[in-house]
């Protein structure tokens, strides 16, 4: 059974079309009109071995907040849909990933209970950036709420904000890729409750 989901979300503020294949090969085609976010989502897809296609635009003339948040919502919805009843998945994963001087620790539980623990500190810009790094938390909150997962993120080291973000998204991709991976010999749902 293929674990693929398509999500379309159209509001007065944004238009998002997204397709996620959990059993992909890390192929991606992402166009959000926010180049930095495109780059982070490409890292997520490649390192998680997900196929991810996103076409999105919105009222970025106001700011990037609505679009970043809605893309997170759509990605979380696609994750939830594509997982089905979650039978046979690993459920848990933890990953440490460096990006030069930055190091991020990410722990995932596909728990059915949304929870984000976010221990990330960005530094005052020493280089001008077009992207507001505070929106990473908003993206992840939306993703976690719609995906119904527990996600812990802790930045262990880092001085460059770009590197910190990249280590987070690489870690998130790797950890989620491991958590959604299905065990060949086990088809039961990984909980004593019988349902996630």
C-alpha positions, -999 to 999 in steps of 0.1 A, spaced: 0 0 0 14 33 -11 17 60 16 10 91 -5 -11 121 3 -21 152 -16 -33 184 1 -47 216 -13 -55 246 8 -69 278 -5 -77 308 17 -79 345 11 -43 347 22 -26 317 7 -28 289 -20 -9 257 -12 -7 225 -33 13 197 -18 21 160 -24 40 138 0 53 103 -6 67 87 26 82 58 6 100 80 -19 136 85 -29 143 120 -17 130 137 -49 115 171 -46 102 201 -65 94 230 -42 84 265 -51 69 286 -22 81 321 -33 102 321 -2 137 309 -13 150 301 22 120 280 31 124 262 -3 159 253 7 150 240 41 122 219 28 145 204 1 169 194 29 140 178 48 128 158 18 162 147 7 175 136 41 142 119 50 140 101 16 106 116 10 92 127 -24 78 161 -18 62 185 -43 50 219 -32 36 248 -52 26 277 -29 21 314 -29 4 340 -7 3 375 7 41 378 12 38 414 4 23 417 39 49 393 54 58 356 52 39 345 82 6 333 66 24 313 39 50 297 62 22 287 87 -1 272 60 27 252 43 34 237 78 -3 229 81 -4 212 48 27 192 53 14 180 87 -19 171 72 -2 151 44 19 133 70 -11 123 90 -31 112 59 -2 92 44 5 73 76 -29 56 76 -34 35 108 4 36 114 7 -2 115 42 -15 114 60 18 118 90 24 141 71 53 157 101 67 175 134 81 163 162 104 175 189 121 154 218 144 159 229 163 128 257 188 123 259 216 98 294 230 101 295 245 136 257 240 142 244 208 158 207 199 163 191 171 183 156 160 171 134 134 187 101 123 171 72 102 184 44 96 160 21 96 190 -12 109 178 -8 137 204 6 170 191 34 185 212 63 207 203 92 213 226 114 239 209 148 247 225 162 269 197 179 303 200 187 323 170 214 350 171 210 387 163 217 390 126 253 398 118 243 395 81 210 408 68 186 381 60 153 383 40 139 355 62 125 360 97 139 330 116 111 333 142 88 318 116 106 284 119 87 278 152 54 288 136 60 264 108 68 235 132 39 243 154 15 240 124 33 208 112 31 191 146 -5 201 153 -18 187 119 6 158 118 -4 148 154 32 140 164 54 148 194 85 167 184 115 177 205 141 200 190 172 212 208 200 231 192 232 219 209 256 243 192 256 269 165 266 305 156 252 310 121 214 312 119 213 296 84 234 266 97 212 262 127 181 261 105 197 236 81 208 213 109 172 214 123 156 205 89 181 178 81 176 163 116 138 165 112 139 147 78 163 120 91 143 114 123 109 114 106 122 91 79 133 66 106 101 69 126 78 63 96 98 34 83 79 1 84 93 -30 100 92 -60 77 83 -86 103 58 -65 124 24 -52 111 9 -42 145 3 -7 156 32 4 179 12 11 211 -4 -9 239 -36 11 234 -43 -5 200 -46 29 183 -24 59 177 
